[in-house]
Amino acid sequence: METDRTRIKAFLSRKVKNHDLRDHENIFAMGFVNSLFAMQLVLFLEKEFGITVENEDLEIENFQTVNAIANLVESKRLQPV
């Protein structure tokens, strides 16, 4: 069974070509992500994981690494509906 991190990395690998992205690497600092791709990432997370990313979640710290993104997904799942 695919883990959340595996699914997130598979999506990011479309943008981060020719680089074996590690879970702790900052995709913004490495220049892999621009604002348009960041919005595509949010839409992917909402559709793929059935979560809603709220305005207060749109902090860069939530999206800098695979680990941070996976933690955001997990925290959104734990929130009451």
C-alpha positions as CSV (number, residue, x, y, z in Angstrom):
1,M,0.0,0.0,0.0
2,E,1.3,3.4,-0.9
3,T,2.0,5.8,1.9
4,D,1.1,9.4,1.9
5,R,4.8,10.3,1.5
6,T,5.1,8.0,-1.5
7,R,2.0,9.7,-3.2
8,I,3.3,13.2,-2.4
9,K,6.8,12.3,-3.8
10,A,5.3,10.9,-6.9
11,F,3.4,14.1,-7.6
12,L,6.4,16.3,-6.8
13,S,8.7,14.1,-9.0
14,R,6.8,15.5,-12.1
15,K,8.2,18.9,-11.2
16,V,11.5,17.9,-9.6
17,K,13.0,16.0,-12.5
18,N,16.5,14.4,-12.5
19,H,16.7,14.7,-8.7
20,D,16.0,12.0,-6.1
21,L,14.0,14.2,-3.7
22,R,14.6,13.4,0.0
23,D,11.8,13.8,2.5
24,H,13.6,16.6,4.4
25,E,14.7,18.7,1.4
26,N,13.3,22.2,1.0
27,I,11.7,22.3,-2.5
28,F,11.3,26.0,-2.4
29,A,14.9,26.8,-1.4
30,M,16.1,24.4,-4.1
31,G,14.2,26.4,-6.7
32,F,11.9,23.5,-7.7
33,V,8.6,25.2,-6.9
34,N,7.1,28.5,-8.1
35,S,3.8,30.0,-7.0
36,L,1.8,28.3,-9.8
37,F,3.1,24.9,-8.9
38,A,2.4,25.6,-5.2
39,M,-1.3,26.1,-6.0
40,Q,-1.3,22.9,-8.1
41,L,0.2,21.1,-5.1
42,V,-2.6,22.4,-2.9
43,L,-5.2,21.2,-5.4
44,F,-3.5,17.8,-5.6
45,L,-3.5,17.4,-1.8
46,E,-7.2,18.3,-1.6
47,K,-8.2,15.9,-4.3
48,E,-5.8,13.1,-3.5
49,F,-6.3,13.0,0.2
50,G,-9.9,14.4,0.6
51,I,-8.8,17.3,2.7
52,T,-9.5,21.0,2.6
53,V,-6.5,23.3,2.8
54,E,-7.7,26.4,4.6
55,N,-6.2,29.9,4.3
56,E,-4.5,29.5,7.7
57,D,-2.8,26.4,6.4
58,L,-1.1,28.3,3.5
59,E,2.1,28.9,5.4
60,I,5.2,28.1,3.5
61,E,6.5,25.9,6.4
62,N,3.6,23.5,5.6
63,F,4.8,22.9,2.0
64,Q,8.6,23.1,2.1
65,T,9.4,19.4,2.4
66,V,7.7,16.1,1.8
67,N,7.7,15.6,5.6
68,A,6.0,18.9,6.2
69,I,3.4,18.2,3.5
70,A,2.7,14.7,4.9
71,N,2.3,16.2,8.4
72,L,-0.2,18.8,7.1
73,V,-2.2,16.0,5.4
74,E,-2.2,14.0,8.6
75,S,-3.2,16.9,10.8
76,K,-6.1,17.8,8.4
77,R,-7.3,14.2,8.6
78,L,-7.4,14.3,12.4
79,Q,-9.5,17.5,12.5
80,P,-13.2,17.0,13.2
81,V,-15.5,17.6,10.2
